[in-house]
Amino acid sequence: MSFKHKHILGIEQLSKEDIQLILDTGDAFKEVNSRDLKKVPTLRGKTIINAFFEASTRTRLSFEIAGKRLSSDTVNISGSTSSVVKGETLEDTAKNIEAMAPDIIVIRHAHSGAPHYLAERVNCSVVNAGDGAHEHPSQALLDLMTMREHKGSIEGLEVAIIGDITHSRVARSDIYALSKMGAKVRLCGPGTMLPVGIERLGNVEVFTDMRAAIKDADVVMMLRIQLERQSNIMLPSLREYARFYGLNPTNIQLAKPDAIVMHPGPMNRGVEISSVVADGVQNVILDQVENGVAVRMALLYLVSGVESMQTT
Amino acid sequence: MVKAETAILDKAGITRAITRIAHEILEHNKGSEKLALIGIRTGGDLLAGLLQTRLNEIEGVEVPLGTIDITMYRDDLAARGNLPIGKTEIPFALDGKQVVLVDDVLYTGRTIRSAMDALMDFGRPNTIQLAVLIDRGHRELPIRADYVGRNVPTAREEDVEVVFSETQAPVEVRLIKP
């Protein structure tokens, strides 16, 4: 039952067993992050390139820390300071990166499918750190790790995901991951932000009334309104959005009393989530960030193992 | 092909060995004051638990007990691919402790090298001692055990397995010939 994936392109390609192994490995690596000396020699001598062609603070930092705690050499390149701005194609950039013999490329790109394109053209492992509105696998895995930590098991959970589903790669990866692990997903947002046919991705029910969506939910996950991705106006005003689709101390009471509140960050306080809820006792938002490092250590470790088995 | 398995130590034998090792540890360390036990997963952690119980029966003191998984520190990860990683739990400070590492079978010594590297990342023990149930020889590193349950001369092709029951109690030690 060992891990066979050289690349992590999306949750769609992973099996339930794969996800379980990643979460268990993440649990084991979490202990390293609680030590005084936060470093293990596991990936010594490996080179990991974090190629972020789109803005990111949390994910890039998380992957960088994960790589460093495993003793690999991590190097970052970002879109704005790379030769992409000089007109180089993704393929040429990739070939040039590859010529420097990295073991893993972690890529974030504004276009869906960019990591797949890269994986077909380079010999090293490719890990998707978010591609367009497609997938964000490491985020879904840290979400699952956090849910499992707080709820014991993922199977049977009722998970409400609320916000701009259309533009959310987090939602897509979470739908795949939660469905594979036996949880039920309730998607909710204004009609303009709910893509037609999204329920076909997994065990999904679609709502436009937020109160119905969070009723008796075990997990309430709020998504950020991605103002930078709104090509045309999809909502009348942020104030109206907050009124109908914002999580506040009143509507959170519809969820189960022990429900947890999640957010992939960065939060727009006062829009999709009120500060009272964001800082309330039910929030596990910083646990998500903490688990992000552990789960990314697990991903780097597992793909690196497959990669070295193929080359030796 | 059927493998030939011989039981080389039964349950009573294992219990006697653990009891003797417990006494030797206490004698060597002049009591249990700074003692700590760290069991190596998987197998050594269960034996370390038995040693803790026995030390408690003899001295009336609960010696701190931890477990360590050495996968992250292995020297053959590149050749072995992604081995599953177990949890390391050391819920006490190692600084100044007389640490007894516990493993089931001592063979090449590479596991012990990894375990010592891991321990050093957690703190600076006064001493690290090694207790094993079986020493089967064939060392590849300059490592020896301070406490040995039984020395078993083996061939490299053979395998030594400590069998545990579902309740994690040791059942017997088997020598498996290819």
Interface residues (C-beta under 8 A of the other chain):
Chain A: S2 F3 L21 D24 T25 D27 A28 F29 E31 V32 R35 D36 L37 K39 V40 P41 T42 Y301 L302 S304 G305 V306 S308 M309 T312
Chain B: D69 T71 M72 Y73 L77 A78 A79 R80 G81 N82 L83 P84 I85 G86 K87 T88 E89 D117 A118 D121 F122 G123
